[in-house]
Every structure is written in C-alpha cells, then in structure tokens.
C-alpha cells in the first residue's frame, strides 16, 4: 500500500531530522532570543536602520519554525488519510495489521530540539515572547539611567 510506504518514509525523514539537530540548538534558542531582543532594543532606542537586522532575525525564526509546523500538518493529513481507508475491503487476516498501523500512525511526530523543545508555531511564540520580555527589561534598565 502506498500509504504505508509514505508513512515509513515520512517517519525515517523525521527521525533523521531529529538526530541531526543536537543539543547545540538549545544554545541557539537562547542566543537567538537574546540577539532578537537586543536588536529590537537598538531599533527602538538608537538606530532605526537596525530594523532590517531585526526583520532578518524574525524571518529566520519564522522559516525555522514553519518547517516544524509543516511537518506536523502533513502528519495530521496522513493520519486522516489512514483513518478513512476502506478497511472493510482489506482481507480479514490483514485487518489486525491495519489496526496496529492505525495506532502507530496516530503517535504524534514532531521536529524536536533535543531533549524537550518542539519546533512549531508554539516555539515561535515562545521565542517572540522571550524577546519581547528581554527588550522590555532592557528598556526599563535604560530609562532608569
């Protein structure tokens, strides 16, 4: 069946992606948040030309997170297509395999930054909120001087 081959290729691809993204991406997450917050602070307080660099940071984050969200969306489409397979046309001996496959397909697949961060739209919001909080903190510190 094409769906089974598609799922196996999909699963291998995600597994390879997750193995290629290591612990260094945690440092990248923190540094990207700090860098974006610094660029927002510089844009607001000193140099409006730093806006291009700030937009570049947000574009990089958006593309990176969009890949993970696209992966989750495609997995959801795959799950829906497996759910609506005509299981009643499958030979009785293969129906138990279908049920096993259906259960396996429904396990969520995510693009992960080891060990605990999922790269998707929630991760993008996490980075933006963190950058906003840091930029606000820097502006409060600057206004006290």
N, CA, C and O of each residue as an XYZ file, in Angstrom:
580
protein
N       0.834     -1.184      0.000
C       0.000      0.000      0.000
C       0.877      1.246      0.000
O       1.915      1.292      0.660
N       0.449      2.236     -0.738
C       1.206      3.479     -0.848
C       1.247      4.230      0.476
O       2.255      4.857      0.800
N       0.176      4.173      1.233
C       0.104      4.922      2.491
C       1.145      4.404      3.478
O       1.769      5.189      4.193
N       1.331      3.107      3.518
C       2.308      2.536      4.444
C       3.714      2.959      4.038
O       4.511      3.337      4.897
N       4.034      2.903      2.755
C       5.347      3.342      2.290
C       5.555      4.832      2.564
O       6.638      5.250      2.975
N       4.517      5.622      2.335
C       4.596      7.053      2.599
C       4.874      7.310      4.080
O       5.724      8.133      4.421
N       4.159      6.610      4.954
C       4.374      6.794      6.383
C       5.781      6.387      6.793
O       6.419      7.092      7.574
N       6.279      5.262      6.281
C       7.624      4.808      6.635
C       8.683      5.802      6.172
O       9.631      6.080      6.907
N       8.535      6.336      4.971
C       9.473      7.360      4.501
C       9.385      8.625      5.337
O      10.401      9.233      5.672
N       8.184      9.008      5.665
C       7.940     10.188      6.499
C       8.590     10.011      7.870
O       9.267     10.912      8.366
N       8.383      8.866      8.466
C       8.921      8.582      9.795
C      10.452      8.566      9.768
O      11.089      9.104     10.674
N      11.046      7.957      8.742
C      12.510      7.942      8.626
C      13.071      9.350      8.464
O      14.101      9.689      9.046
N      12.389     10.158      7.675
C      12.824     11.540      7.463
C      12.815     12.319      8.773
O      13.773     13.028      9.082
N      11.742     12.190      9.539
C      11.639     12.894     10.823
C      12.698     12.394     11.796
O      13.308     13.182     12.519
N      12.912     11.094     11.812
C      13.925     10.530     12.698
C      15.312     11.068     12.337
O      16.088     11.420     13.225
N      15.623     11.134     11.056
C      16.916     11.688     10.626
C      17.033     13.171     10.981
O      18.091     13.628     11.415
N      15.942     13.918     10.796
C      15.964     15.342     11.145
C      16.228     15.523     12.635
O      17.047     16.352     13.031
N      15.531     14.747     13.457
C      15.685     14.888     14.905
C      17.066     14.457     15.380
O      17.587     15.003     16.353
N      17.665     13.478     14.699
C      19.013     13.067     15.076
C      20.055     14.088     14.643
O      21.107     14.200     15.273
N      19.780     14.828     13.583
C      20.747     15.825     13.122
C      20.729     17.098     13.961
O      21.710     17.842     13.982
N      19.632     17.350     14.645
C      19.524     18.539     15.483
C      19.929     18.142     16.899
O      19.234     17.371     17.560
N      21.037     18.666     17.346
C      21.566     18.252     18.637
C      21.331     19.271     19.735
O      20.476     20.152     19.636
N      22.112     19.118     20.772
C      21.991     19.978     21.944
C      22.464     21.407     21.666
O      22.154     22.318     22.433
N      23.200     21.609     20.591
C      23.662     22.959     20.279
C      22.504     23.884     19.927
O      22.625     25.104     20.034
N      21.390     23.309     19.510
C      20.249     24.146     19.161
C      19.593     24.763     20.395
O      18.887     25.765     20.279
N      19.813     24.184     21.565
C      19.311     24.816     22.789
C      20.041     26.133     23.002
O      19.422     27.143     23.336
N      21.363     26.123     22.809
C      22.134     27.361     22.909
C      21.692     28.349     21.834
O      21.613     29.552     22.081
N      21.405     27.832     20.642
C      20.939     28.703     19.569
C      19.611     29.345     19.946
O      19.384     30.516     19.641
N      18.739     28.602     20.599
C      17.445     29.139     21.030
C      17.652     30.319     21.973
O      17.033     31.370     21.808
N      18.508     30.142     22.943
C      18.761     31.216     23.909
C      19.445     32.405     23.252
O      19.077     33.553     23.504
N      20.432     32.140     22.416
C      21.150     33.232     21.759
C      20.281     33.972     20.760
O      20.392     35.191     20.631
N      19.426     33.264     20.057
C      18.530     33.920     19.110
C      17.550     34.830     19.836
O      17.266     35.938     19.382
N      17.038     34.358     20.962
C      16.140     35.191     21.764
C      16.855     36.439     22.244
O      16.319     37.542     22.136
N      18.053     36.278     22.771
C      18.827     37.416     23.269
C      19.200     38.367     22.141
O      19.091     39.583     22.301
N      19.638     37.835     21.001
C      20.016     38.670     19.874
C      18.818     39.441     19.328
O      18.927     40.631     19.031
N      17.693     38.780     19.198
C      16.485     39.455     18.701
C      16.050     40.554     19.652
O      15.682     41.646     19.220
N      16.091     40.267     20.944
C      15.725     41.292     21.932
C      16.674     42.480     21.869
O      16.240     43.628     21.966
N      17.953     42.216     21.709
C      18.932     43.303     21.602
C      18.685     44.130     20.355
O      18.773     45.357     20.401
N      18.378     43.478     19.245
C      18.121     44.215     18.010
C      16.846     45.061     18.116
O      16.799     46.181     17.606
N      15.823     44.530     18.773
C      14.597     45.318     18.981
C      14.914     46.532     19.852
O      14.453     47.638     19.569
N      15.694     46.328     20.901
C      16.082     47.428     21.793
C      16.864     48.495     21.034
O      16.587     49.685     21.181
N      17.839     48.081     20.224
C      18.642     49.042     19.459
C      17.772     49.766     18.444
O      17.939     50.967     18.228
N      16.848     49.052     17.823
C      15.956     49.674     16.842
C      15.098     50.751     17.492
O      14.921     51.830     16.925
N      14.568     50.467     18.674
C      13.671     51.418     19.338
C      14.436     52.601     19.912
O      13.996     53.744     19.783
N      15.572     52.340     20.541
C      16.251     53.408     21.281
C      17.251     54.207     20.461
O      17.375     55.416     20.660
N      17.969     53.563     19.542
C      19.083     54.268     18.922
C      19.012     54.359     17.408
O      18.999     55.460     16.857
N      18.966     53.237     16.736
C      19.176     53.212     15.297
C      18.000     52.570     14.574
O      17.835     51.351     14.630
N      17.186     53.363     13.899
C      16.057     52.766     13.187
C      16.490     51.902     12.000
O      15.687     51.129     11.479
N      17.752     52.025     11.564
C      18.226     51.203     10.453
C      18.490     49.757     10.881
O      18.677     48.885     10.032
N      18.505     49.504     12.161
C      18.680     48.137     12.656
C      17.411     47.313     12.442
O      17.387     46.115     12.726
N      16.373     47.951     11.946
C      15.113     47.254     11.679
C      15.316     46.101     10.698
O      14.702     45.043     10.842
N      16.175     46.306      9.706
C      16.427     45.237      8.734
C      17.029     44.004      9.412
O      16.653     42.877      9.093
N      17.950     44.213     10.335
C      18.544     43.086     11.041
C      17.496     42.402     11.917
O      17.465     41.175     12.012
N      16.648     43.191     12.550
C      15.584     42.630     13.379
C      14.616     41.812     12.537
O      14.224     40.712     12.929
N      14.231     42.338     11.392
C      13.342     41.597     10.495
C      14.012     40.321      9.991
O      13.351     39.298      9.810
N      15.318     40.383      9.765
C      16.056     39.191      9.366
C      16.014     38.111     10.439
O      15.870     36.927     10.134
N      16.141     38.527     11.701
C      16.048     37.565     12.815
C      14.671     36.917     12.854
O      14.551     35.700     12.993
N      13.642     37.733     12.732
C      12.288     37.188     12.770
C      12.002     36.300     11.558
O      11.297     35.298     11.678
N      12.537     36.655     10.408
C      12.347     35.828      9.217
C      13.022     34.474      9.383
O      12.450     33.441      9.032
N      14.243     34.480      9.920
C      14.943     33.222     10.188
C      14.135     32.343     11.137
O      13.966     31.149     10.889
N      13.640     32.928     12.217
C      12.841     32.166     13.179
C      11.566     31.633     12.546
O      11.174     30.490     12.785
N      10.921     32.465     11.741
C       9.679     32.048     11.106
C       9.909     30.853     10.183
O       9.153     29.882     10.224
N      10.948     30.921      9.354
C      11.221     29.824      8.425
C      11.565     28.556      9.182
O      11.078     27.479      8.839
N      12.394     28.668     10.202
C      12.792     27.516     11.003
C      11.578     26.860     11.661
O      11.445     25.636     11.649
N      10.701     27.673     12.232
C       9.518     27.131     12.904
C       8.465     26.660     11.907
O       7.691     25.752     12.206
N       8.432     27.260     10.747
C       7.456     26.859      9.736
C       7.729     25.435      9.245
O       6.796     24.701      8.918
N       8.994     25.050      9.193
C       9.340     23.688      8.782
C       8.734     22.682      9.754
O       8.127     21.695      9.337
N       8.900     22.933     11.044
C       8.334     22.033     12.050
C       6.817     22.002     12.018
O       6.212     20.942     12.177
N       6.197     23.164     11.813
C       4.735     23.211     11.746
C       4.228     22.500     10.497
O       3.209     21.812     10.544
N       4.933     22.661      9.384
C       4.555     21.969      8.152
C       4.622     20.460      8.354
O       3.752     19.728      7.883
N       5.641     20.002      9.043
C       5.789     18.578      9.340
C       4.600     18.064     10.141
O       4.056     17.004      9.831
N       4.191     18.806     11.170
C       3.038     18.393     11.974
C       1.747     18.407     11.161
O       0.904     17.522     11.316
N       1.591     19.403     10.299
C       0.384     19.475      9.463
C       0.306     18.301      8.487
O      -0.761     17.718      8.291
N       1.437     17.962      7.880
C       1.455     16.834      6.943
C       1.202     15.514      7.670
O       0.545     14.625      7.128
N       1.708     15.384      8.872
C       1.437     14.174      9.653
C      -0.053     14.052      9.943
O      -0.616     12.959      9.882
N      -0.681     15.162     10.255
C      -2.123     15.145     10.521
C      -2.910     14.722      9.275
O      -3.886     13.979      9.378
N      -2.485     15.195      8.104
C      -3.142     14.780      6.857
C      -2.962     13.282      6.620
O      -3.883     12.602      6.168
N      -1.779     12.781      6.927
C      -1.512     11.359      6.767
C      -2.388     10.527      7.697
O      -2.917      9.490      7.296
N      -2.540     10.979      8.928
C      -3.399     10.273      9.890
C      -4.839     10.245      9.376
O      -5.506      9.213      9.450
N      -5.309     11.355      8.866
C      -6.676     11.410      8.342
C      -6.849     10.467      7.153
O      -7.879      9.804      7.031
N      -5.848     10.404      6.282
C      -5.987      9.512      5.125
C      -5.984      8.044      5.552
O      -6.669      7.225      4.939
N      -5.227      7.704      6.590
C      -5.233      6.322      7.081
C      -6.564      6.004      7.762
O      -7.082      4.896      7.625
N      -7.115      6.964      8.490
C      -8.399      6.733      9.163
C      -9.516      6.439      8.167
O     -10.420      5.656      8.457
N      -9.453      7.065      6.997
C     -10.528      6.917      6.023
C     -10.222      5.901      4.925
O     -10.873      5.901      3.880
N      -9.238      5.041      5.156
C      -9.001      3.943      4.219
C     -10.199      2.990      4.254
O     -10.825      2.822      5.300
N     -10.510      2.383      3.147
C     -11.629      1.429      3.154
C     -11.198      0.105      3.815
O     -10.912     -0.877      3.130
N     -11.158      0.100      5.130
C     -10.675     -1.056      5.886
C     -11.545     -2.290      5.664
O     -11.068     -3.416      5.806
N     -12.801     -2.091      5.320
C     -13.718     -3.220      5.110
C     -13.373     -4.007      3.841
O     -13.855     -5.125      3.658
N     -12.541     -3.431      2.963
C     -12.109     -4.144      1.764
C     -10.808     -4.922      1.987
O     -10.371     -5.687      1.127
N     -10.199     -4.710      3.160
C      -8.951     -5.403      3.479
C      -9.285     -6.840      3.873
O     -10.263     -7.067      4.585
N      -8.498     -7.808      3.428
C      -8.755     -9.201      3.821
C      -8.750     -9.352      5.352
O      -8.000     -8.653      6.033
N      -9.564    -10.240      5.889
C      -9.687    -10.369      7.345
C      -8.361    -10.606      8.067
O      -8.188    -10.138      9.192
N      -7.430    -11.317      7.451
C      -6.150    -11.568      8.118
C      -5.305    -10.302      8.222
O      -4.447    -10.199      9.099
N      -5.544     -9.339      7.332
C      -4.766     -8.095      7.335
C      -5.401     -7.007      8.193
O      -4.757     -5.993      8.462
N      -6.645     -7.186      8.630
C      -7.319     -6.140      9.413
C      -6.630     -5.870     10.736
O      -6.586     -4.726     11.189
N      -6.090     -6.905     11.362
C      -5.380     -6.688     12.619
C      -4.128     -5.847     12.374
O      -3.782     -5.001     13.199
N      -3.447     -6.069     11.252
C      -2.297     -5.243     10.896
C      -2.724     -3.798     10.652
O      -2.011     -2.863     11.014
N      -3.883     -3.627     10.041
C      -4.399     -2.277      9.807
C      -4.632     -1.558     11.127
O      -4.286     -0.385     11.272
N      -5.223     -2.269     12.095
C      -5.470     -1.637     13.404
C      -4.157     -1.259     14.082
O      -4.051     -0.194     14.691
N      -3.169     -2.126     13.976
C      -1.852     -1.831     14.537
C      -1.240     -0.619     13.841
O      -0.691      0.269     14.493
N      -1.338     -0.589     12.514
C      -0.803      0.530     11.741
C      -1.528      1.830     12.084
O      -0.899      2.879     12.219
N      -2.834      1.758     12.221
C      -3.617      2.938     12.584
C      -3.178      3.489     13.942
O      -3.061      4.703     14.109
N      -2.939      2.615     14.897
C      -2.453      3.055     16.207
C      -1.062      3.652     16.129
O      -0.757      4.619     16.828
N      -0.215      3.081     15.281
C       1.150      3.589     15.134
C       1.157      4.963     14.465
O       1.923      5.839     14.865
N       0.335      5.154     13.475
C       0.291      6.425     12.753
C      -0.188      7.558     13.654
O       0.219      8.705     13.466
N      -1.032      7.263     14.617
C      -1.599      8.314     15.465
C      -0.639      8.812     16.543
O      -0.950      9.782     17.234
N       0.509      8.178     16.699
C       1.518      8.690     17.636
C       2.066      9.990     17.059
O       2.508     10.006     15.910
N       2.049     11.082     17.827
C       2.488     12.381     17.288
C       3.955     12.362     16.856
O       4.810     11.763     17.508
N       4.210     13.024     15.759
C       5.565     13.180     15.239
C       5.884     14.667     15.240
O       5.125     15.478     14.709
N       7.020     15.014     15.844
C       7.420     16.419     15.946
C       8.877     16.576     15.537
O       9.690     15.667     15.701
N       9.187     17.748     15.002
C      10.571     18.134     14.794
C      11.036     18.682     16.133
O      10.491     19.671     16.622
N      12.044     18.044     16.733
C      12.440     18.363     18.101
C      13.866     18.886     18.181
O      14.762     18.452     17.456
N      14.037     19.831     19.089
C      15.359     20.227     19.539
C      15.592     19.433     20.803
O      14.877     19.595     21.792
N      16.598     18.570     20.766
C      16.820     17.663     21.888
C      17.037     18.457     23.157
O      17.665     19.513     23.089
N      16.577     18.035     24.270
C      15.742     16.885     24.535
C      14.258     17.206     24.628
O      13.454     16.274     24.634
N      13.844     18.482     24.703
C      12.442     18.713     25.044
C      11.697     19.758     24.233
O      10.485     19.878     24.409
N      12.324     20.508     23.374
C      11.623     21.564     22.648
C      11.099     21.069     21.308
O      11.829     20.432     20.549
N       9.835     21.361     21.016
C       9.247     21.050     19.719
C       9.306     22.313     18.864
O       8.936     23.393     19.324
N       9.761     22.183     17.642
C       9.853     23.319     16.734
C       8.550     23.401     15.957
O       8.279     22.579     15.082
N       7.740     24.411     16.293
C       6.470     24.646     15.607
C       6.025     26.070     15.926
O       6.822     26.878     16.402
N       4.762     26.377     15.665
C       4.311     27.754     15.881
C       4.322     28.140     17.359
O       4.496     29.314     17.684
N       4.140     27.171     18.262
C       4.218     27.486     19.692
C       5.642     27.878     20.080
O       5.841     28.747     20.930
N       6.627     27.239     19.460
C       8.030     27.582     19.714
C       8.318     28.998     19.232
O       9.023     29.754     19.901
N       7.771     29.360     18.064
C       7.946     30.719     17.552
C       7.363     31.734     18.520
O       7.989     32.758     18.796
N       6.180     31.466     19.033
C       5.584     32.379     20.008
C       6.415     32.454     21.288
O       6.531     33.519     21.894
N       6.988     31.331     21.695
C       7.856     31.305     22.880
C       9.059     32.223     22.678
O       9.418     32.984     23.576
N       9.683     32.154     21.498
C      10.843     32.997     21.201
C      10.438     34.470     21.142
O      11.140     35.327     21.680
N       9.320     34.768     20.497
C       8.875     36.163     20.374
C       8.534     36.737     21.744
O       8.891     37.876     22.044
N       7.847     35.957     22.578
C       7.533     36.437     23.930
C       8.792     36.671     24.751
O       8.905     37.664     25.469
N       9.740     35.741     24.636
C      11.001     35.901     25.358
C      11.765     37.127     24.891
O      12.323     37.862     25.705
N      11.791     37.352     23.582
C      12.473     38.527     23.036
C      11.792     39.811     23.492
O      12.459     40.784     23.846
N      10.476     39.810     23.482
C       9.733     40.981     23.934
C      10.008     41.268     25.410
O      10.212     42.419     25.796
N      10.011     40.231     26.222
C      10.273     40.415     27.655
C      11.667     40.968     27.888
O      11.853     41.879     28.694
N      12.650     40.414     27.180
C      14.022     40.906     27.346
C      14.171     42.335     26.847
O      14.848     43.143     27.485
N      13.549     42.661     25.713
C      13.628     44.028     25.192
C      12.971     45.006     26.151
O      13.485     46.105     26.357
N      11.848     44.628     26.739
C      11.185     45.482     27.730
C      12.061     45.675     28.958
O      12.152     46.778     29.498
N      12.699     44.607     29.392
C      13.610     44.682     30.531
C      14.770     45.637     30.232
O      15.132     46.456     31.077
N      15.351     45.534     29.034
C      16.451     46.418     28.656
C      15.991     47.868     28.585
O      16.724     48.771     28.989
N      14.791     48.098     28.077
C      14.290     49.471     28.004
C      14.039     50.036     29.386
O      14.289     51.219     29.616
N      13.555     49.229     30.307
C      13.373     49.696     31.676
C      14.710     50.017     32.331
O      14.822     51.000     33.064
N      15.705     49.211     32.078
C      17.036     49.496     32.625
C      17.609     50.776     32.045
O      18.221     51.568     32.762
N      17.413     50.983     30.746
C      17.927     52.180     30.081
C      17.204     53.438     30.554
O      17.817     54.503     30.632
N      15.933     53.338     30.866
C      15.176     54.523     31.291
C      15.520     54.925     32.730
O      15.293     56.072     33.116
N      16.057     54.010     33.516
C      16.433     54.331     34.906
C      17.710     55.145     34.985
O      17.945     55.824     35.985
N      18.530     55.093     33.963
C      19.825     55.801     33.997
C      19.667     57.263     33.761
O      20.654     57.999     33.758
